[in-house]
Amino acid sequence: MATKIIGKVSATEKSPSTVDDFYFWTDKKTILSPFDVVKVHHVKNEKGKNSITYGVVEEIFHITDATSHITSYLSSDFGEVEDKGNMYRLGMNYVKAKVVCNTDNIYTPVLDGQQVETCDEDDVLTALGLKNPKNPVVCGYLKMYQEPNQIEIPISVNSHFLIGPEGAHLNISGISGLAAKTSYAMFLLKNIQQKFLNKDFEEREDKNQSVAFIFFNVKGRDLLALNEPNEKLPDGDKRIYKNMGWDTDPFKNVKFYYPFSSNKNVENVQSYVETEHVRKQIDLNEAFKYKYIYEQDRDNLDLLLANEDDSTGTLDSIVNLVLNNQGNFGQIQTWTKFLDEIQNRMEAKSTDNGKDAILPTSWRKFKRVITKAIGNDVFSGRAIVETNNEVRLNEAVKQIKKNEVMVIDVARLDEDTQSFVFGDVARAVYDLKLGGDEEKLGRKREDIPSKIIIFVDELNKYASTDVPKKSPILRQLLDIAERGRSLGIILFSAEQFKSAIHDRVKGNCATHAYGRTNAIEISKADYRFIPKVYQNMMTRLEQGEYIIQNPVFRSLINIKFPRPTYKQL
């Protein structure tokens, strides 16, 4: 696309050009939008050639020669709305642009009267620092200007700033439904898998790099057909995929893990998906049923207390008593017997004659907290029946393969049980990355994926500002956010309101994606650094549209993405 002159730089006494921004006037019929990129020919470099300064449109104003609104009113025959007016008003638009780049790193203010032009694709990528990125992974496309000058540009970022080692962790925020948070996360993650599956990947990049994925399905049936093509993909989205050079394949190497159920009429799983769908996946050896066995999983009892405020440490003391096999707890082998022993402690006058005796009231609180979760079928049974496709998630995670996707369904579990499952999986990932020798892990170190990406929706359940500070799951998330990059454990998370998330979790995310939100949310401190006009745009973003912040971007960018390529159940 050829560039077009659209105006000239205007530097006035009250609005001068600076090294950070400049103003330019343009014809009132010229259509520009926030995030559009413009260029100005600047002072000459050492070789005598003009450098180019690029700016990103922030605000657009329209003014006339009227000194006040009442002047405009009077000139329309004292407020006759149908009247053409007694005077023709001179009017124009003027624009504030933020300086993002100069081709020769000359950062003196652009001069008054310099021509301002639109950009071609090469200009836009240069301005935003996205030209020829190393280790590219697709994150969306830019749509800029209006017809006939409109351009659409595929955008790729350096994956080292998304999944390490330079930067890591992604946080996606936006209101429910309209923001399409899960869809955007899956769009990115599918492109990451495609990158690592590319046959030329090992030739072009580090041969030692590999990736695996763990997704939590927390809502309905969103992620339970990731490996099936989307046969209802609209033609408009097909055109976008084709024009951008992207494929329309679904995820590959996917395995699904459903909570065990004792109800044989629903294929022994707790899920919102149809029984026939689960049966088909089981027949293809793509689906498994997970459950927790007392003798092997009681070490994670503290995870059931993640949402309880234990300021006195009493609940923690009970967990330690159980794990140390004190009293009759050393003889227990099932969850049912475990609950029976707790009942006995509740009925006793005291559990111990010593000074650290735990009162029956404390045991009652402990039972109240854990009963609902342990009463779920996922905690039933004494053994794993492999011929029934039953597994322990802990063991399944430790056997995850390169480029494999684990989808763990927790949608029908209560919040406490969901927290237990998430915490168990996070610990298993840590054990895998930090575990002992190969004999203990049961596999060779070189077979373990160098990066494991965990995607969790509704992050507020585990890392909000309201979660107790001693929550073991919060501690796990903080550890992942702060140390995960160096270990190859990457967190992709989503929530409705970013302001409600723990500062240390969101603060350690290198990339942030802002979807549509409301006016109350953008008034919070998390959005203070974002220009006001961009904040207001966040309240009217469309589905399939995000504002992205990443260390490699010279400015916030407004990207779009098409609908998912996998089947929507």
N, C-alpha and C positions, 0 to 999 in steps of 0.2 A: 504494500500500500504506500502510495506517495504521501509525503508529509504536506501539510497545508498551513499557511500563515493565518493565524486567528486573532492576533492582536499585538500590542506593544507593551513593554514594561513601563510602569508608571511609578516614579519615586517622588513622593511629596514630602512636605515638611512634617506632616503628622504621620505619614505612612511610608517611611523610607525603606529601601532595600537593605537587607542585612545578610550576613553570611548564612543565616538560617532560613530566611524566607524572602519572598518578593511579591509584588503585586503587578498585575497587568490588566489593561482594559481590553474588552472584546465587544464585538457587535452583539446587540441584545437578542439577535436571532440565532446566534451560535450556541449550540447545546453542548455543555460540558457537565460532568458529574464529579462528585468527590471520588478520589482515588485515580482519576485520569492522570496520565503522565504527559507533561509538556516539556519542550526544550527551548533554550535560549543560547544563541551564539555569544560567547563571552570573550574576554581579553585573550590576546595571542600568547601562545606558549613560546618556549625558547627557540623553536624552529620556525617561528613566524606564522604558525597556523592557528586559527581561532579554536579555542577550546569550547566545549559545550557543557552548559550547566542544565541539569535535569531537575524538574520540580514535580511534586505530586499535589494535585488540587486538593485543598482543604475546605475553603469556604468560597461561596459565590454570592455576590451582591448585585442588586439592581438599583441605580439611582437616576434621578432626573434633575433638571435645573430648577425645580420647585424648591423654595427655601424651607417650606414646611408643608404638612399635610393639609392645612387650611388653604394654602395657596392653590393646591391641586383641586380642592373642593370648590373654591371660588371660580377658578377658570373653567369649570364645567357648569357654568350658568347657575352658580349657587346650589349645587347638589342635584342637578338634573341627570339622573343615571342614564337616561335614554339619549341625552344630548351629546353631540360630538365634541362639544367644548369650543370655547372662544379662542383658544391658544394651543398651538402645537408644542408639546413639551419635548425638549431634547432628552434622550435617555440612553443609557448604556449599561452594560454589565462590567463589573470588575471582579477580579479573582485573586484570592490569596493562595500562594503555592509554597509548599515546604521544600527547601533545597535538599535533595537526597544524594546528588552525585555531580562531580565535575570530571570530565574525561582526563584532565591533566592535574587533578588535585589542586586546582587554583580556587581557593575559597575566599575571594573578595566579592563584595556585593555586585550583582548584575547591574548594568547601567541603564538609566532611563532612556526610553526610546528604542531599545533593542527589540527586534521582532521576536514574537513568540510563536512557535509552531507545534503542531501535533506530532506524534511520533509513529514510526513504523515498528514492526515487531522486534527488530534488532535493537532499536533505541530503548524500547520498554524493558527488555531483558537486561540491557546494560545498566539502565537507570536503577533498577531494583536489585542489581547484583545477582541476577539469576541466569546470566549467559554462560553456557557450557559448564554447568555445575559438575563437580566431581561426585562420584558415587550416586548418580541420580535416582530418585524415586518420585513418582508422580504424586502431586498433592491437589490437583485441580486445574482449572483453566481461568484465564482472565478474559473478560468481555469489556471492551473499551470503545468509547465514542459512539456516535449514532450513524445510521446509514446515510449516505453511501460510504462513509469513512470507517465503519465499524470493523474492529479486528477481534479475533478470538485466538488466544495464545495458550498452548499447553504449558503448565508450570511444573517443573521438577525441582526438588530441593536436594541438597547434599544429605544423604541418609546418615552420615556420621554425626550430624547435628540433630537427628531425630531419634535414632536408636543407638547412639554411641559410636565411637568413644568420645567425640568432642562435646556432645550434648545429648540429653536423653529425657524421656518421659513427655507425654502429650496429655493436656487437659482440655476437654471439650465442655462448653457450658451453653445453656440455652433452655428456653421453656419447653415443656413437654409437648410432643407432637410436632409443632411447627418447626422446631430447630433441626429435626432429623439427625440427632447426635449419633445414634447407633449406625445409621446409614453412612455417615461420613467416616466414622471410625472403620467400618468394614471396607469402605472404598480405599482408604489408605493402607489398611492391613493386607488387602488382596493384592495391591500393587507391590507391597514389600515382599510378599510370598512370590509373586511373579518375577520380581527382580532376582531373588535368590535361586529360583528354579531355572532361570535363563541358562541355556547351554554355554554361553560365552562368559558367564559370570566369573568362573574360576580363572579364565584367561585374562580378564580385564582387571580383576580386583583381588583382594587378599584371599588366597585359597583356604585359609584357616577360618574364615568367617562363615557362619551358618546361623539359621534362625528356626525357632519353633514357636507355636502360638497356643495360648490358653485363654479361651473366652468363657465368660459366665453369662448364661442366658437368664436374665432376671425378670423379663417381661413376656408373658404369653408364649408365642412360638417364633419370636423374631429370628433366632439364629439356628433353628433346627432343620434347615434344609440348605445349608451353605454350599454343599457340594452338588446341588442340582441347578441347572441353568434356568434363568428367568425367561420363560417363553412369552411372558406378557410385557416385556420391555417395550415401552412406547417408541414409535419410529423416530421421534425427535431425539430421544436419548441414544438410539442406535446411530443416528447421524453424528452426534457429538463424539461417541466412541470411535467411529470411523475417521472423522476429520482430525481427531487428536492422535490417531495412530495407536489407540489402546484396544486390547482384545476384550471380548465379552464373555470370557470363560468364567465359571464359578470357582470357588476355592477347591484346591486339590488336597488329597491325603487327610481327609476329615474323619474324626471319630467322635461319636456322641456318647455322653455319660448321663444317664437318668437316675434319679433317686429310686432306690428299691422300694417295692410295695408288695405286701403279702396278698394283695387282691389279684388273683389269677385272671379275673375277667378283664383287666386292663393291661395285660401283658407284663404284669409284675413291675410296673413303673408308675411314678407319680409325675404326670406331665399334662400340659394342655394340648399336646399334639395327639392326633388320632391314633388309635391302636394299630390300624393297618399300616400307618407310616412307620411306627416303631418296629413292628414285626418285619417289615421289608428291610429296614436297616440292620436288624439282628441277623436276618437270613444272609445278608451280605457281609456279616461280621464287622459292621460299622458302628454298632450300638452296644453299650454295656450298661449294667445296673450296678450302682455303687452303694455300699453300705458300710457301717462301722461296727467293728468287733470290739467288745470290751477289753479283752486282754491286750490287744494291739493298739487301740485308739484312746484309752483312758488318759494317756499322757497329755492329751489336748483338752482335758476337762476345763481348763481355765478359759478356753475360747467361748464357752457357753456363758461366761460371766462378763463378756466384753462390754455389754451395755449397762452393767450395774455399777453404781457408785459404791465402792468398798473402802470408805475412808478409814475405817477401823482395822482393815486387813483381816477381818474374821473369815470372810469367804475364801480368801487366799490361804488362810491357815487350814481350812477344811480340805482344800485341794491338796495341800502338802501332806496332810495326814493320810489321805487316800493313796497318793502316789508312793508314800513310804511304807505302804502295807501295814499300817498300824491297826491294832484290833483285829476285827474279822475281815477287813478289806483285803488282806493277803490271800484269802481263800475264795474270793468271788471270781466267777468266770463269765457272768452274763450281766447285761444291763438290768434285767428284772431283779436279780439277786442284789444288785447294787442299790436299787431303789428300796428294796426291802430292808437292807441294812440301815439306810438313812432313816427309814420309818422307825426302826428300833432305837436309833439315837435320839429321835424326837421324843419318844415315849419315856426315855430314861431320865433320871434326875440330873445326871451329868455324864459326860463321856469319859471323864478322867477325874481322879481324886487330887491331881496336882494343881499347881497354881495357874496353869494355862488351860484349864478345862474349858471346853466349848459348850455353851449352854444350849438346851433344846430349842430355844427361840432362834438361835443362829442356824441350827440345822433345818428349822422350818423355812427360814428365808432361803437357804440353799436349795431345798427341795422345790420351793415355789419357782425359783429361777430356772432350774434345769428340767423340771418334770415335763413341760410341754414339748421341749425339743426331744428328750429321750423317749417320750411316748410315741414319737414318729417311727414308722416302719423302717426308716433308714438306719435306725439303731437296733434293729431286731436281728436275731439269729446268732449263732455261735461260730459259724464257719462260712467261708466263701465257697460257693459251688461254681467252679469254673465252667463246667459243662452247661450251666445256665447263663453264661455270659456275665457272671457276677465278679466284681473287682473291688479292691480297696483303692480309693483315689490316690492315696499316698504312694502306693506301689506303681500305679499307672503313670503318675507324673514322673516318677524316677526312671521310667522306661521310655519317655517321650523321645521321638526320633527327629532328625533334621527335616525341616519343612513340613512337619506334621502339625495338624490343628486339632486341639482338644476342645470340644464344646461341652461345658458342664451345665446341665439344666438345674436351676434352683428355683424356678418361677413359682412352683406350688408349695414350697417350703415356707415355714414361718420365719420371721426376721432373725430370731436367735439361731435357728438351724442354718439359715443362709450364712450367717456370720461364722458359724463353726466350719462350714464347708470351705468358705473363702480362706479362713485362717489356716485350715489344714493344708490346703493346696499351696498357699504362700510358704508355709514352713517346709513342705516337701520340695519346693523349688529351691529354697535356700539349702536344704540338706543335699540336694543334687549338685549344686554349684560349689558348696563348701564341704561336701561329704568326704569321707575317708578314702581309703585306697580302692583300687578297682575291684578287689575281691568283695569288699563290703557293698559296693554299689552294684555289683553283678554285671558290669559292662566296662568297656575301655573308655578312657578319658576322651580320646579323639572322636568317639562316637556321640558324645554329648553335645547338643547344640551350643554354640558359643554365646548365643543370645536367646533368651526366652522372653517373649512379650506377653504380658498379662493384661487382658482387657476386662474392665469391670465398670458396669453402668451403675448409676445411683451411688456414687462414691460417698455421698452424704451419710449413708448408713454406717460407714466404717471410719470416716475421717472428717466428720463435721466438727465444728467448734463446740458442739454439745456433748460429744463423746467423752466419757470419763478419761482423765489424763493417764490413768493406769491401765487402760484397755490394752490387752495383749495384741489385738488386731491393729489398733492405732500405732502401737510401737513397731509392729511389723511393717506397716505402710511407711512410717517415717524412715525406717531402716532402708527400705527399697528406694524411697525418694532420694535419700542422702548417700547411700552406698551402692545402690543397684547398678548404676552406670558402670562402675569399675568391675562389677561381678558379672555383667551381662544379663541382668534382670531389669527389664524395661516395663514401666507402667503406662498403659493407655487408659485413661479414666474419663468418665462423663458424669455430669450432674446438672440439675436445673439452675442452681444459683452458685456461682463461683465464690461469692462473698461468704458463704456458709462453710467453706472448706478450711481445714487447718492450714495456717500460714506456711508451715514448713513443708507440707505436701505440695501445695500449688507453687510455692516459691522455688522449688527445685525442679519444676517442669520447664524444659527448655522451649517447648512449643505450646502455644495457647490458641485455641480456636473458639471464636465467639459467634454463636448463632443468635437467632432472634430472642430478645429478652424484654423486660418491661422497664418502665421509667424509674420505679423504685430501686431496682437492682443497679442500674447504671449510676445512681446517685451515691453508691457505696465507694469506699476508698480504693477498691481494686481497679476502678475505671478512671481514677484521677489523672493518670498520665495520658489518657486517650483524648485527642481533640474533641471539643464539644460537638462538632458537626458529625463526627464519626460515632460518638455516643448515641446521638439521636437516630442515626441510621440503623443502629442495632435494634431499635424498637420496631423497625419496619422491614428487616431483612426477610427475604422469601425463603421457602424451603429449597434446599440445594444451594444455599448461599452462606458463606462464612467469611469473617474477618480473621486473618491469620497473623500471629506474631511469632517470629522465629529469629534467633541470633544472626542468621545470615541475611535476613531481609533488611534493606536500608529504610524501609518504611512498612507500616501495616499494609497488607494487601487484601483486596476484596476478591475472593475466588468463588467459583461455582463448581459444582460437580454433578454428574448425571445420576440417575437412579441405579440401585445395585444390580449386578449381573447374576445374582443368585436368586433362587425361587423364594417368593414371599408366601408363607403359609397363611 
